[in-house]
Amino acid sequence: MNIEQIYTGCLAQGAYYIESNGEAAIIDPLREVNDYIKRAEKDGAKIKYIFETHFHADFVSGHVTLAEQTGATIIYGPTAKTGFDSHTAADGEVFQLGEITITALHTPGHTMESTTYLLKDKDGKDHCIFSGDTLFLGDVGRPDLAQKAATMTQEELAGILFDSLRTKIMPLADDVTVYPAHGAGSACGKNMMTETVDTLGNQKRMNYALRADMTREEFIQEVTDGLAAPPAYFPMNVAMNRDGYENIDQVIIKGSRALSPAEFEAAANETEAVILDTRHEHDFVKGFIPKSIFIGIDGGFAPWVGALIKDVKQPILLVGDDGRIEEVITRLSRVGFDNTIGYLKGGFAAWTADHREVDSIRSIPASSFEQEVTENKLPVFDMRKQGEWDSSHLEGAHHVCLSGLNEHLAEFPKDKNFYVHCAGGYRSVIASSILKMRGYHNFTDVAGGFDAIQATHLPVTEEVCPSTLK
């Protein structure tokens, strides 16, 4: 028996490869499936099953393409209905894979079809669970994303999740290994551990949601407390995972259309496409195409695209390094953004060589910011997440989380200059590009963000340990 976790850090997502005696299964695959096929070929194995723990909201799974290319059966849990050929497992149904078995344990609550898969070894001993978004390390799946349970409240779903955990997962032995679908950084939970594998026994000891003496009412209160609004693209990803989608190879071909500056500008005007600049933030601030949005490929790229562009059908034109265009298109497609229609051949250098209009952002180091803000007392806007702000922030600063920037534009002054910063400089440049697009030109970005600000003499609030924050 061979079990491999295939973890994708930019999505904080774990897919799994399981092989036994020449038969393989994939759990929650990413959309690009060639690596799974090659992995099975290396073992001389045939992919028999594709297990999906639920209809994912934060990424588009590769189940449809993988099934088409391998003939494997797609397995969902009870209540799931799909727009493609699949098998809806009964609660407790057992699937033979070589010398081992995988049992479907229906664990609704995160979504109503959510299912945990229990793997038993060749001797019939419980070995591990693939818990999807039902159980994370240090947390559980948020109960407000169930698209098929629109008539149910998040409190009702949380109560169902409480029952699932206590009747299906907590009775399992402490030495059972837990393989979750996500780790720290995913929007599918609130406070996950940075580790990606643990024992169930350790989770019973330290995961607040598995506390033995916790009442149903306490669980509901703790799980639903402090939930931020889910990203707008989540329901669209659910629909794609449920109903099917275009083959990623076709998406890449369509998006890899090389355009001259004139063709690029014409396409932008004709389609009302978003111009997405994926270069490094240091390059972007020096010069960019007016009204383009910066989301750098080397940062938290895909989740920020989903949070800020929102509509997966939005036409997108790319500016970046020619050698990384396919990577960008692939990572966009992972979160359902399939409508890339071309890229600027030769990148931003080709645009400037054609003597076209450019814009830039005033960006200064923290040392210069310290001197300026001390003298001019102008407003400062912190673009970090709520927990980061609560932990510590610059005294007198204003807080606007980047994900909610478009909804809070009225808070930024138009009659005087101001500053923006994040933690390290990536998110504040994203914010700066959006502010520029919205007509704000009276601001300065603080390079290096709060990390650099803390090294100055500017006063910050007393640091609070994140573990004490709600």
MITOR-144368 format. One record per residue (C-alpha): residue number from 1; residue in one letter; x, y, z. Coordinates in nm, 3 decimals. Layout:
<vovexs>
VOVEX   k r       x       y       z
VOVEX NUM A       X       Y       Z
...
</vovexs>
This chain:
<vovexs>
VOVEX   k r       x       y       z
VOVEX   1 M   0.000   0.000   0.000
VOVEX   2 N   0.124   0.345  -0.094
VOVEX   3 I  -0.032   0.675   0.015
VOVEX   4 E   0.103   1.008  -0.106
VOVEX   5 Q  -0.018   1.355  -0.021
VOVEX   6 I   0.019   1.594  -0.314
VOVEX   7 Y   0.004   1.937  -0.154
VOVEX   8 T  -0.036   2.260  -0.352
VOVEX   9 G   0.072   2.549  -0.132
VOVEX  10 C  -0.079   2.835  -0.332
VOVEX  11 L  -0.425   2.681  -0.278
VOVEX  12 A  -0.344   2.525   0.061
VOVEX  13 Q  -0.495   2.208  -0.091
VOVEX  14 G  -0.414   1.842  -0.047
VOVEX  15 A  -0.488   1.580  -0.310
VOVEX  16 Y  -0.404   1.214  -0.249
VOVEX  17 Y  -0.266   0.923  -0.450
VOVEX  18 I  -0.333   0.573  -0.317
VOVEX  19 E  -0.200   0.254  -0.474
VOVEX  20 S  -0.237  -0.110  -0.381
VOVEX  21 N  -0.153  -0.418  -0.586
VOVEX  22 G  -0.170  -0.241  -0.922
VOVEX  23 E  -0.486  -0.040  -0.857
VOVEX  24 A  -0.486   0.331  -0.776
VOVEX  25 A  -0.728   0.594  -0.651
VOVEX  26 I  -0.704   0.972  -0.650
VOVEX  27 I  -0.879   1.183  -0.390
VOVEX  28 D  -0.975   1.546  -0.464
VOVEX  29 P  -0.745   1.591  -0.769
VOVEX  30 L  -0.641   1.928  -0.904
VOVEX  31 R  -0.762   2.026  -1.249
VOVEX  32 E  -0.437   1.945  -1.433
VOVEX  33 V  -0.429   1.567  -1.418
VOVEX  34 N  -0.121   1.453  -1.612
VOVEX  35 D   0.090   1.416  -1.298
VOVEX  36 Y  -0.158   1.169  -1.148
VOVEX  37 I  -0.160   0.963  -1.467
VOVEX  38 K   0.220   0.959  -1.483
VOVEX  39 R   0.239   0.865  -1.115
VOVEX  40 A   0.015   0.563  -1.172
VOVEX  41 E   0.212   0.464  -1.482
VOVEX  42 K   0.532   0.472  -1.277
VOVEX  43 D   0.377   0.214  -1.042
VOVEX  44 G   0.236   0.012  -1.330
VOVEX  45 A  -0.106   0.081  -1.177
VOVEX  46 K  -0.448   0.155  -1.324
VOVEX  47 I  -0.648   0.442  -1.176
VOVEX  48 K  -0.973   0.274  -1.071
VOVEX  49 Y  -1.148   0.539  -0.860
VOVEX  50 I  -1.160   0.916  -0.823
VOVEX  51 F  -1.302   0.999  -0.480
VOVEX  52 E  -1.445   1.346  -0.422
VOVEX  53 T  -1.504   1.447  -0.062
VOVEX  54 H  -1.762   1.711  -0.165
VOVEX  55 F  -1.838   1.975  -0.429
VOVEX  56 H  -1.539   2.202  -0.377
VOVEX  57 A  -1.598   2.577  -0.366
VOVEX  58 D  -1.242   2.712  -0.362
VOVEX  59 F  -1.100   2.527  -0.662
VOVEX  60 V  -1.207   2.330  -0.969
VOVEX  61 S  -1.126   1.963  -0.929
VOVEX  62 G  -0.982   1.747  -1.207
VOVEX  63 H  -1.228   1.462  -1.164
VOVEX  64 V  -1.408   1.504  -1.498
VOVEX  65 T  -1.092   1.519  -1.711
VOVEX  66 L  -0.920   1.243  -1.514
VOVEX  67 A  -1.219   1.012  -1.560
VOVEX  68 E  -1.231   1.086  -1.934
VOVEX  69 Q  -0.862   1.003  -1.975
VOVEX  70 T  -0.843   0.694  -1.753
VOVEX  71 G  -1.192   0.542  -1.744
VOVEX  72 A  -1.189   0.566  -1.364
VOVEX  73 T  -1.519   0.593  -1.177
VOVEX  74 I  -1.595   0.921  -1.001
VOVEX  75 I  -1.729   0.863  -0.650
VOVEX  76 Y  -1.929   1.119  -0.452
VOVEX  77 G  -2.103   1.076  -0.122
VOVEX  78 P  -2.475   1.042  -0.050
VOVEX  79 T  -2.714   1.310  -0.187
VOVEX  80 A  -2.468   1.425  -0.458
VOVEX  81 K  -2.614   1.476  -0.804
VOVEX  82 T  -2.382   1.555  -1.094
VOVEX  83 G  -2.406   1.661  -1.456
VOVEX  84 F  -2.168   1.382  -1.566
VOVEX  85 D  -2.134   1.008  -1.510
VOVEX  86 S  -2.054   0.934  -1.147
VOVEX  87 H  -2.136   0.693  -0.868
VOVEX  88 T  -2.320   0.821  -0.563
VOVEX  89 A  -2.199   0.612  -0.271
VOVEX  90 A  -2.425   0.491   0.005
VOVEX  91 D  -2.322   0.562   0.361
VOVEX  92 G  -2.094   0.276   0.462
VOVEX  93 E  -2.038   0.153   0.107
VOVEX  94 V  -1.705  -0.027   0.065
VOVEX  95 F  -1.476   0.002  -0.238
VOVEX  96 Q  -1.204  -0.258  -0.298
VOVEX  97 L  -0.868  -0.122  -0.413
VOVEX  98 G  -0.608  -0.392  -0.456
VOVEX  99 E  -0.557  -0.544  -0.111
VOVEX 100 I  -0.717  -0.256   0.080
VOVEX 101 T  -1.067  -0.111   0.114
VOVEX 102 I  -1.204   0.243   0.124
VOVEX 103 T  -1.533   0.302   0.304
VOVEX 104 A  -1.755   0.604   0.243
VOVEX 105 L  -1.861   0.766   0.571
VOVEX 106 H  -2.130   1.028   0.509
VOVEX 107 T  -2.027   1.331   0.719
VOVEX 108 P  -2.254   1.622   0.619
VOVEX 109 G  -2.230   1.967   0.772
VOVEX 110 H  -1.971   2.153   0.569
VOVEX 111 T  -2.189   2.057   0.273
VOVEX 112 M  -2.469   1.805   0.269
VOVEX 113 E  -2.287   1.560   0.042
VOVEX 114 S  -1.959   1.585   0.237
VOVEX 115 T  -1.805   1.241   0.284
VOVEX 116 T  -1.502   1.114   0.472
VOVEX 117 Y  -1.323   0.812   0.324
VOVEX 118 L  -1.191   0.553   0.570
VOVEX 119 L  -0.902   0.340   0.442
VOVEX 120 K  -0.855  -0.006   0.594
VOVEX 121 D  -0.532  -0.196   0.534
VOVEX 122 K  -0.508  -0.551   0.397
VOVEX 123 D  -0.574  -0.690   0.747
VOVEX 124 G  -0.895  -0.488   0.779
VOVEX 125 K  -0.750  -0.242   1.034
VOVEX 126 D  -0.854   0.124   1.021
VOVEX 127 H  -0.547   0.303   0.887
VOVEX 128 C  -0.642   0.659   0.789
VOVEX 129 I  -0.923   0.892   0.691
VOVEX 130 F  -0.940   1.141   0.406
VOVEX 131 S  -1.157   1.395   0.578
VOVEX 132 G  -1.207   1.654   0.304
VOVEX 133 D  -1.343   1.974   0.455
VOVEX 134 T  -1.525   1.796   0.737
VOVEX 135 L  -1.221   1.785   0.965
VOVEX 136 F  -0.911   2.001   0.928
VOVEX 137 L  -0.609   2.000   1.154
VOVEX 138 G  -0.700   2.237   1.434
VOVEX 139 D  -1.037   2.327   1.284
VOVEX 140 V  -1.342   2.203   1.095
VOVEX 141 G  -1.503   2.310   0.769
VOVEX 142 R  -1.711   2.626   0.779
VOVEX 143 P  -2.085   2.550   0.770
VOVEX 144 D  -2.195   2.839   0.550
VOVEX 145 L  -2.089   2.718   0.204
VOVEX 146 A  -2.342   2.443   0.133
VOVEX 147 Q  -2.483   2.555  -0.199
VOVEX 148 K  -2.739   2.273  -0.211
VOVEX 149 A  -2.870   2.358   0.135
VOVEX 150 A  -2.989   2.710   0.064
VOVEX 151 T  -3.296   2.657   0.281
VOVEX 152 M  -3.080   2.573   0.586
VOVEX 153 T  -2.908   2.818   0.815
VOVEX 154 Q  -2.540   2.796   0.899
VOVEX 155 E  -2.642   2.713   1.255
VOVEX 156 E  -2.844   2.413   1.134
VOVEX 157 L  -2.553   2.296   0.920
VOVEX 158 A  -2.316   2.339   1.214
VOVEX 159 G  -2.540   2.118   1.421
VOVEX 160 I  -2.531   1.852   1.151
VOVEX 161 L  -2.152   1.879   1.139
VOVEX 162 F  -2.140   1.829   1.517
VOVEX 163 D  -2.333   1.505   1.478
VOVEX 164 S  -2.112   1.388   1.189
VOVEX 165 L  -1.793   1.438   1.384
VOVEX 166 R  -1.921   1.263   1.692
VOVEX 167 T  -2.089   0.967   1.527
VOVEX 168 K  -1.855   0.896   1.235
VOVEX 169 I  -1.507   1.031   1.313
VOVEX 170 M  -1.449   1.062   1.687
VOVEX 171 P  -1.532   0.694   1.756
VOVEX 172 L  -1.234   0.591   1.540
VOVEX 173 A  -0.908   0.489   1.710
VOVEX 174 D  -0.655   0.750   1.811
VOVEX 175 D  -0.382   0.602   1.588
VOVEX 176 V  -0.585   0.664   1.271
VOVEX 177 T  -0.408   0.917   1.047
VOVEX 178 V  -0.600   1.227   0.935
VOVEX 179 Y  -0.546   1.353   0.581
VOVEX 180 P  -0.746   1.676   0.531
VOVEX 181 A  -0.827   1.856   0.205
VOVEX 182 H  -0.679   2.189   0.318
VOVEX 183 G  -0.424   2.348   0.546
VOVEX 184 A  -0.348   2.692   0.682
VOVEX 185 G  -0.436   2.970   0.440
VOVEX 186 S  -0.750   2.816   0.296
VOVEX 187 A  -1.074   3.016   0.311
VOVEX 188 C  -1.267   2.694   0.384
VOVEX 189 G  -1.186   2.719   0.756
VOVEX 190 K  -1.091   2.978   1.014
VOVEX 191 N  -0.777   2.873   1.202
VOVEX 192 M  -0.605   2.566   1.057
VOVEX 193 M  -0.269   2.431   1.163
VOVEX 194 T   0.032   2.468   0.936
VOVEX 195 E   0.086   2.089   0.950
VOVEX 196 T  -0.091   1.884   0.683
VOVEX 197 V  -0.096   1.535   0.845
VOVEX 198 D  -0.175   1.432   1.203
VOVEX 199 T  -0.319   1.152   1.412
VOVEX 200 L  -0.682   1.158   1.512
VOVEX 201 G  -0.576   1.116   1.875
VOVEX 202 N  -0.379   1.440   1.868
VOVEX 203 Q  -0.670   1.618   1.704
VOVEX 204 K  -0.902   1.494   1.978
VOVEX 205 R  -0.664   1.649   2.230
VOVEX 206 M  -0.602   1.988   2.070
VOVEX 207 N  -0.877   2.062   1.812
VOVEX 208 Y  -1.138   2.279   1.981
VOVEX 209 A  -1.416   2.125   1.770
VOVEX 210 L  -1.343   1.772   1.897
VOVEX 211 R  -1.350   1.855   2.268
VOVEX 212 A  -1.515   1.560   2.438
VOVEX 213 D  -1.727   1.764   2.680
VOVEX 214 M  -1.843   2.018   2.420
VOVEX 215 T  -2.219   2.055   2.389
VOVEX 216 R  -2.397   2.087   2.057
VOVEX 217 E  -2.486   2.447   2.138
VOVEX 218 E  -2.125   2.533   2.226
VOVEX 219 F  -2.004   2.376   1.903
VOVEX 220 I  -2.251   2.574   1.693
VOVEX 221 Q  -2.149   2.897   1.865
VOVEX 222 E  -1.775   2.843   1.825
VOVEX 223 V  -1.788   2.716   1.465
VOVEX 224 T  -2.008   3.000   1.339
VOVEX 225 D  -1.839   3.279   1.537
VOVEX 226 G  -1.630   3.520   1.331
VOVEX 227 L  -1.700   3.375   0.988
VOVEX 228 A  -1.605   3.624   0.717
VOVEX 229 A  -1.814   3.638   0.401
VOVEX 230 P  -1.700   3.366   0.157
VOVEX 231 P  -1.536   3.478  -0.169
VOVEX 232 A  -1.785   3.557  -0.445
VOVEX 233 Y  -1.641   3.299  -0.685
VOVEX 234 F  -1.711   3.003  -0.454
VOVEX 235 P  -2.065   2.925  -0.585
VOVEX 236 M  -1.935   2.934  -0.944
VOVEX 237 N  -1.667   2.676  -0.862
VOVEX 238 V  -1.928   2.458  -0.695
VOVEX 239 A  -2.137   2.468  -1.014
VOVEX 240 M  -1.838   2.373  -1.230
VOVEX 241 N  -1.748   2.083  -1.003
VOVEX 242 R  -2.109   1.965  -1.001
VOVEX 243 D  -2.198   2.016  -1.368
VOVEX 244 G  -1.866   1.979  -1.554
VOVEX 245 Y  -1.625   2.212  -1.731
VOVEX 246 E  -1.406   2.265  -2.036
VOVEX 247 N  -1.090   2.061  -2.076
VOVEX 248 I  -0.794   2.255  -1.937
VOVEX 249 D  -0.591   2.192  -2.255
VOVEX 250 Q  -0.846   2.394  -2.454
VOVEX 251 V  -0.842   2.668  -2.192
VOVEX 252 I  -0.462   2.695  -2.223
VOVEX 253 I  -0.475   2.705  -2.604
VOVEX 254 K  -0.735   2.984  -2.600
VOVEX 255 G  -0.550   3.187  -2.339
VOVEX 256 S  -0.206   3.153  -2.501
VOVEX 257 R  -0.287   3.381  -2.793
VOVEX 258 A   0.011   3.618  -2.831
VOVEX 259 L  -0.096   3.977  -2.903
VOVEX 260 S   0.100   4.280  -3.020
VOVEX 261 P   0.046   4.603  -2.822
VOVEX 262 A  -0.204   4.725  -3.082
VOVEX 263 E  -0.390   4.391  -3.082
VOVEX 264 F  -0.381   4.382  -2.703
VOVEX 265 E  -0.531   4.730  -2.671
VOVEX 266 A  -0.799   4.651  -2.931
VOVEX 267 A  -0.893   4.331  -2.750
VOVEX 268 A  -0.920   4.517  -2.421
VOVEX 269 N  -1.151   4.777  -2.572
VOVEX 270 E  -1.366   4.528  -2.763
VOVEX 271 T  -1.420   4.277  -2.481
VOVEX 272 E  -1.400   4.495  -2.168
VOVEX 273 A  -1.145   4.243  -2.043
VOVEX 274 V  -0.964   4.286  -1.714
VOVEX 275 I  -0.595   4.350  -1.777
VOVEX 276 L  -0.419   4.132  -1.520
VOVEX 277 D  -0.051   4.208  -1.458
VOVEX 278 T   0.126   3.912  -1.296
VOVEX 279 R   0.481   4.050  -1.266
VOVEX 280 H   0.660   4.112  -0.936
VOVEX 281 E   0.523   4.403  -0.733
VOVEX 282 H   0.859   4.583  -0.751
VOVEX 283 D   0.834   4.590  -1.131
VOVEX 284 F   0.466   4.683  -1.135
VOVEX 285 V   0.498   4.998  -0.924
VOVEX 286 K   0.763   5.136  -1.163
VOVEX 287 G   0.530   5.121  -1.461
VOVEX 288 F   0.218   4.946  -1.586
VOVEX 289 I  -0.063   4.970  -1.842
VOVEX 290 P  -0.324   5.216  -1.713
VOVEX 291 K  -0.623   5.053  -1.540
VOVEX 292 S  -0.457   4.713  -1.513
VOVEX 293 I  -0.484   4.510  -1.194
VOVEX 294 F  -0.175   4.369  -1.027
VOVEX 295 I  -0.188   4.019  -0.877
VOVEX 296 G   0.162   3.874  -0.889
VOVEX 297 I   0.206   3.511  -0.984
VOVEX 298 D   0.461   3.459  -0.706
VOVEX 299 G   0.222   3.559  -0.426
VOVEX 300 G  -0.116   3.423  -0.318
VOVEX 301 F  -0.224   3.444  -0.678
VOVEX 302 A  -0.532   3.229  -0.740
VOVEX 303 P  -0.722   3.307  -0.416
VOVEX 304 W  -0.674   3.682  -0.469
VOVEX 305 V  -0.794   3.657  -0.828
VOVEX 306 G  -1.107   3.486  -0.701
VOVEX 307 A  -1.160   3.735  -0.421
VOVEX 308 L  -1.115   4.047  -0.632
VOVEX 309 I  -1.219   3.965  -0.990
VOVEX 310 K  -1.500   3.740  -0.862
VOVEX 311 D  -1.676   3.648  -1.189
VOVEX 312 V  -1.513   3.337  -1.340
VOVEX 313 K  -1.657   3.426  -1.682
VOVEX 314 Q  -1.485   3.767  -1.689
VOVEX 315 P  -1.256   3.801  -1.996
VOVEX 316 I  -0.892   3.839  -1.889
VOVEX 317 L  -0.587   3.969  -2.077
VOVEX 318 L  -0.247   3.890  -1.929
VOVEX 319 V   0.071   4.093  -1.883
VOVEX 320 G   0.369   3.902  -1.754
VOVEX 321 D   0.675   3.704  -1.848
VOVEX 322 D   0.622   3.520  -2.178
VOVEX 323 G   0.781   3.206  -2.033
VOVEX 324 R   0.526   3.184  -1.751
VOVEX 325 I   0.201   3.252  -1.939
VOVEX 326 E   0.095   2.887  -1.944
VOVEX 327 E   0.159   2.866  -1.569
VOVEX 328 V  -0.060   3.172  -1.513
VOVEX 329 I  -0.344   3.035  -1.727
VOVEX 330 T  -0.322   2.699  -1.547
VOVEX 331 R  -0.339   2.861  -1.205
VOVEX 332 L  -0.633   3.076  -1.312
VOVEX 333 S  -0.817   2.767  -1.433
VOVEX 334 R  -0.763   2.596  -1.099
VOVEX 335 V  -1.012   2.841  -0.952
VOVEX 336 G  -1.245   2.841  -1.252
VOVEX 337 F  -1.125   3.147  -1.442
VOVEX 338 D  -1.127   2.992  -1.789
VOVEX 339 N  -1.183   3.303  -1.999
VOVEX 340 T  -0.825   3.419  -2.055
VOVEX 341 I  -0.829   3.549  -2.414
VOVEX 342 G  -0.465   3.634  -2.477
VOVEX 343 Y  -0.145   3.791  -2.348
VOVEX 344 L   0.083   4.082  -2.437
VOVEX 345 K   0.369   3.931  -2.638
VOVEX 346 G   0.699   4.058  -2.506
VOVEX 347 G   0.536   4.176  -2.184
VOVEX 348 F   0.538   4.530  -2.051
VOVEX 349 A   0.867   4.603  -2.230
VOVEX 350 A   0.686   4.563  -2.564
VOVEX 351 W   0.422   4.812  -2.448
VOVEX 352 T   0.677   5.078  -2.358
VOVEX 353 A   0.880   5.012  -2.674
VOVEX 354 D   0.564   5.094  -2.870
VOVEX 355 H   0.552   5.433  -2.690
VOVEX 356 R   0.214   5.371  -2.532
VOVEX 357 E   0.071   5.537  -2.223
VOVEX 358 V   0.190   5.405  -1.886
VOVEX 359 D   0.108   5.468  -1.522
VOVEX 360 S   0.308   5.415  -1.203
VOVEX 361 I   0.267   5.406  -0.825
VOVEX 362 R   0.462   5.613  -0.576
VOVEX 363 S   0.622   5.361  -0.343
VOVEX 364 I   0.862   5.448  -0.060
VOVEX 365 P   1.059   5.247   0.198
VOVEX 366 A   0.945   5.240   0.560
VOVEX 367 S   1.227   5.474   0.663
VOVEX 368 S   1.098   5.746   0.430
VOVEX 369 F   0.742   5.674   0.537
VOVEX 370 E   0.843   5.723   0.901
VOVEX 371 Q   0.979   6.069   0.826
VOVEX 372 E   0.689   6.174   0.602
VOVEX 373 V   0.401   6.055   0.817
VOVEX 374 T   0.558   6.208   1.127
VOVEX 375 E   0.570   6.543   0.952
VOVEX 376 N   0.246   6.544   0.753
VOVEX 377 K   0.013   6.334   0.977
VOVEX 378 L  -0.170   6.201   0.668
VOVEX 379 P  -0.407   5.900   0.692
VOVEX 380 V  -0.265   5.548   0.676
VOVEX 381 F  -0.466   5.248   0.555
VOVEX 382 D  -0.370   4.896   0.662
VOVEX 383 M  -0.484   4.636   0.403
VOVEX 384 R  -0.413   4.322   0.605
VOVEX 385 K  -0.663   4.065   0.730
VOVEX 386 Q  -0.863   4.121   1.046
VOVEX 387 G  -0.654   3.883   1.255
VOVEX 388 E  -0.331   4.053   1.149
VOVEX 389 W  -0.474   4.393   1.234
VOVEX 390 D  -0.600   4.272   1.573
VOVEX 391 S  -0.262   4.125   1.653
VOVEX 392 S  -0.079   4.457   1.610
VOVEX 393 H  -0.103   4.768   1.394
VOVEX 394 L   0.026   5.120   1.352
VOVEX 395 E  -0.134   5.352   1.604
VOVEX 396 G  -0.391   5.581   1.441
VOVEX 397 A  -0.411   5.378   1.119
VOVEX 398 H  -0.738   5.284   0.946
VOVEX 399 H  -0.818   4.923   0.860
VOVEX 400 V  -0.964   4.806   0.527
VOVEX 401 C  -0.909   4.439   0.445
VOVEX 402 L  -0.797   4.396   0.084
VOVEX 403 S  -1.075   4.146   0.011
VOVEX 404 G  -1.333   4.414   0.094
VOVEX 405 L  -1.159   4.705  -0.078
VOVEX 406 N  -1.416   4.753  -0.354
VOVEX 407 E  -1.694   4.774  -0.095
VOVEX 408 H  -1.507   5.032   0.117
VOVEX 409 L  -1.374   5.275  -0.143
VOVEX 410 A  -1.572   5.560   0.011
VOVEX 411 E  -1.346   5.545   0.317
VOVEX 412 F  -1.044   5.661   0.117
VOVEX 413 P  -1.012   6.040   0.092
VOVEX 414 K  -1.003   6.216  -0.242
VOVEX 415 D  -0.919   6.560  -0.103
VOVEX 416 K  -0.586   6.474   0.059
VOVEX 417 N  -0.300   6.228   0.022
VOVEX 418 F  -0.281   5.900   0.214
VOVEX 419 Y  -0.066   5.587   0.255
VOVEX 420 V  -0.140   5.217   0.209
VOVEX 421 H   0.048   4.916   0.343
VOVEX 422 C   0.001   4.544   0.409
VOVEX 423 A   0.233   4.296   0.580
VOVEX 424 G   0.516   4.269   0.329
VOVEX 425 G   0.424   4.473   0.021
VOVEX 426 Y   0.239   4.231  -0.207
VOVEX 427 R  -0.121   4.304  -0.105
VOVEX 428 S  -0.074   4.680  -0.082
VOVEX 429 V   0.035   4.687  -0.447
VOVEX 430 I  -0.277   4.490  -0.539
VOVEX 431 A  -0.476   4.751  -0.347
VOVEX 432 S  -0.285   5.032  -0.514
VOVEX 433 S  -0.366   4.898  -0.860
VOVEX 434 I  -0.736   4.884  -0.776
VOVEX 435 L  -0.729   5.234  -0.628
VOVEX 436 K  -0.564   5.359  -0.946
VOVEX 437 M  -0.830   5.189  -1.156
VOVEX 438 R  -1.099   5.356  -0.943
VOVEX 439 G  -0.953   5.701  -1.002
VOVEX 440 Y  -0.740   5.746  -0.689
VOVEX 441 H  -0.395   5.889  -0.757
VOVEX 442 N  -0.336   6.070  -0.425
VOVEX 443 F  -0.166   5.793  -0.229
VOVEX 444 T   0.169   5.630  -0.159
VOVEX 445 D   0.251   5.264  -0.112
VOVEX 446 V   0.476   5.165   0.178
VOVEX 447 A   0.723   4.908   0.045
VOVEX 448 G   0.790   4.623   0.285
VOVEX 449 G   0.463   4.682   0.467
VOVEX 450 F   0.407   4.636   0.838
VOVEX 451 D   0.709   4.409   0.869
VOVEX 452 A   0.927   4.704   0.770
VOVEX 453 I   0.723   4.959   0.966
VOVEX 454 Q   0.785   4.765   1.287
VOVEX 455 A   1.158   4.824   1.240
VOVEX 456 T   1.105   5.203   1.258
VOVEX 457 H   1.032   5.417   1.563
VOVEX 458 L   0.667   5.464   1.471
VOVEX 459 P   0.431   5.357   1.752
VOVEX 460 V   0.240   5.030   1.706
VOVEX 461 T  -0.017   4.869   1.931
VOVEX 462 E   0.093   4.603   2.178
VOVEX 463 E   0.115   4.267   2.006
VOVEX 464 V  -0.157   4.015   2.090
VOVEX 465 C  -0.093   3.645   2.040
VOVEX 466 P  -0.312   3.521   1.751
VOVEX 467 S  -0.422   3.220   1.959
VOVEX 468 T  -0.610   3.456   2.190
VOVEX 469 L  -0.800   3.624   1.908
VOVEX 470 K  -1.151   3.534   1.808
</vovexs>
